[in-house]
Amino acid sequence: MLLAAVFVFQLLASSDTELPDAGPMRAGGGRPALPRLVPATGGTVIAARAPFTPVAQPGGPANPLGGTLVVGAIQVGGHPLAVVQRPGGDVAYVRPGGSIADWRLQAVARSEVVLLRGAERVTVPFGGQATPRSDSTGGGSR
């Protein structure tokens, strides 16, 4: 009841005071000009790609895993695991010694994995890193 009475009083006692527009105020009393917006460039190339799809680097080596992607690494009970997404979208967790495509997982680091296949050794970075690179050291340990 008291709240309703206060509401009615506020409606009857309204003033003609105009409130300022929202936004930061200058010392002189006026608002600063808004920044000029510049349209983004890239257009159809950016719009055509899904935002979370990895991008191949131009001129870089092809993905040695075919359609399989190494998307991350986790540690469970002190054991590092590579998080792998297969072409069908299935996710697998592979520990060192396991296989990814036709490669053997040698090591899992914070931002890359090391894979072996015969005498070939490849380092596959994930996250915001560059493209996979072949190591010239053959099958040596990391």
C-alpha positions as CSV (number, residue, x, y, z in Angstrom):
1,M,0.0,0.0,0.0
2,L,2.8,2.4,0.9
3,L,4.7,1.5,-2.3
4,A,1.6,2.3,-4.4
5,A,1.3,5.7,-2.6
6,V,4.9,6.5,-3.3
7,F,4.5,5.6,-7.0
8,V,1.4,7.8,-7.4
9,F,3.3,10.7,-5.7
10,Q,6.2,10.3,-8.0
11,L,3.9,10.4,-11.1
12,L,2.2,13.5,-9.8
13,A,5.4,15.3,-8.8
14,S,7.3,14.7,-12.1
15,S,9.5,17.4,-13.2
16,D,10.5,18.6,-16.7
17,T,14.1,17.9,-16.1
18,E,15.7,16.1,-19.1
19,L,18.3,13.5,-18.3
20,P,21.5,13.5,-20.4
21,D,22.1,10.8,-23.1
22,A,24.0,7.7,-22.0
23,G,27.7,7.7,-22.6
24,P,30.9,9.3,-21.2
25,M,30.9,13.1,-20.6
26,R,33.6,15.6,-21.3
27,A,34.6,18.3,-18.8
28,G,33.1,20.9,-21.2
29,G,29.7,19.3,-21.0
30,G,29.5,17.7,-24.5
31,R,29.9,14.1,-25.4
32,P,32.9,13.0,-27.4
33,A,32.4,12.1,-31.1
34,L,31.9,8.4,-31.8
35,P,34.7,6.6,-33.6
36,R,34.3,6.2,-37.3
37,L,33.4,2.6,-38.2
38,V,35.4,1.0,-41.0
39,P,33.9,-2.0,-42.8
40,A,36.0,-5.2,-42.5
41,T,37.8,-6.5,-45.6
42,G,38.1,-10.1,-46.6
43,G,34.5,-10.5,-47.6
44,T,33.6,-13.8,-49.2
45,V,36.8,-15.6,-48.2
46,I,36.1,-15.1,-44.5
47,A,32.3,-15.6,-44.8
48,A,32.7,-18.8,-46.8
49,R,34.7,-20.5,-44.0
50,A,33.3,-21.9,-40.7
51,P,34.9,-19.8,-37.9
52,F,36.4,-22.7,-36.0
53,T,37.8,-24.7,-38.9
54,P,41.6,-24.9,-39.0
55,V,43.1,-23.0,-41.9
56,A,45.9,-24.5,-44.0
57,Q,48.9,-22.2,-44.5
58,P,49.6,-21.3,-48.1
59,G,52.7,-23.1,-49.4
60,G,52.9,-25.2,-46.2
61,P,53.2,-28.9,-46.1
62,A,50.0,-31.0,-46.5
63,N,48.4,-32.5,-43.4
64,P,50.3,-35.8,-42.9
65,L,47.3,-37.2,-41.2
66,G,44.9,-36.9,-44.1
67,G,41.5,-35.8,-42.7
68,T,42.5,-36.5,-39.0
69,L,43.2,-33.5,-36.8
70,V,45.1,-33.2,-33.6
71,V,43.0,-30.6,-31.7
72,G,44.6,-30.5,-28.3
73,A,46.2,-32.3,-25.4
74,I,45.0,-33.2,-21.9
75,Q,46.6,-34.9,-18.9
76,V,44.7,-37.6,-17.0
77,G,46.3,-39.0,-13.8
78,G,49.7,-37.7,-14.9
79,H,49.5,-39.3,-18.3
80,P,49.5,-37.0,-21.4
81,L,46.9,-37.7,-24.1
82,A,46.4,-36.2,-27.5
83,V,42.9,-35.2,-28.4
84,V,42.2,-36.3,-32.0
85,Q,39.2,-35.6,-34.3
86,R,38.7,-38.1,-37.0
87,P,37.2,-37.3,-40.5
88,G,33.8,-38.4,-39.4
89,G,33.8,-36.1,-36.4
90,D,34.6,-38.8,-33.8
91,V,36.9,-37.7,-31.0
92,A,39.6,-40.0,-29.7
93,Y,42.2,-39.7,-26.8
94,V,45.5,-41.2,-27.8
95,R,48.4,-41.8,-25.4
96,P,52.1,-42.0,-26.4
97,G,52.7,-45.3,-28.2
98,G,49.2,-45.3,-29.7
99,S,48.4,-44.6,-33.3
100,I,46.9,-41.6,-35.1
101,A,46.0,-42.5,-38.7
102,D,49.0,-44.6,-39.8
103,W,51.5,-42.8,-37.5
104,R,52.7,-43.7,-34.0
105,L,52.4,-41.0,-31.3
106,Q,55.8,-40.5,-29.8
107,A,55.3,-37.5,-27.6
108,V,52.6,-35.1,-26.4
109,A,53.6,-31.5,-25.5
110,R,51.5,-28.5,-24.5
111,S,51.1,-27.2,-28.1
112,E,52.2,-30.0,-30.3
113,V,52.6,-33.8,-30.8
114,V,55.5,-35.7,-32.3
115,L,54.6,-38.6,-34.7
116,L,56.7,-41.4,-36.2
117,R,56.2,-43.5,-39.2
118,G,59.2,-45.7,-40.1
119,A,62.1,-43.3,-40.4
120,E,59.8,-40.2,-40.8
121,R,59.3,-37.9,-37.9
122,V,56.7,-35.1,-37.9
123,T,55.8,-32.5,-35.4
124,V,52.1,-31.5,-35.6
125,P,51.3,-28.3,-33.7
126,F,47.7,-27.5,-32.6
127,G,45.8,-24.5,-31.4
128,G,47.0,-21.2,-33.0
129,Q,50.3,-22.7,-34.2
130,A,51.7,-23.1,-37.7
131,T,51.4,-26.0,-40.0
132,P,53.0,-29.5,-39.4
133,R,56.7,-29.8,-40.0
134,S,58.9,-32.7,-40.8
135,D,61.9,-33.0,-38.6
136,S,65.2,-33.6,-40.3
137,T,66.5,-35.8,-37.5
138,G,64.8,-39.0,-38.7
139,G,63.5,-41.2,-35.9
140,G,65.5,-39.8,-33.0
141,S,64.0,-39.0,-29.6
142,R,62.8,-35.6,-28.7
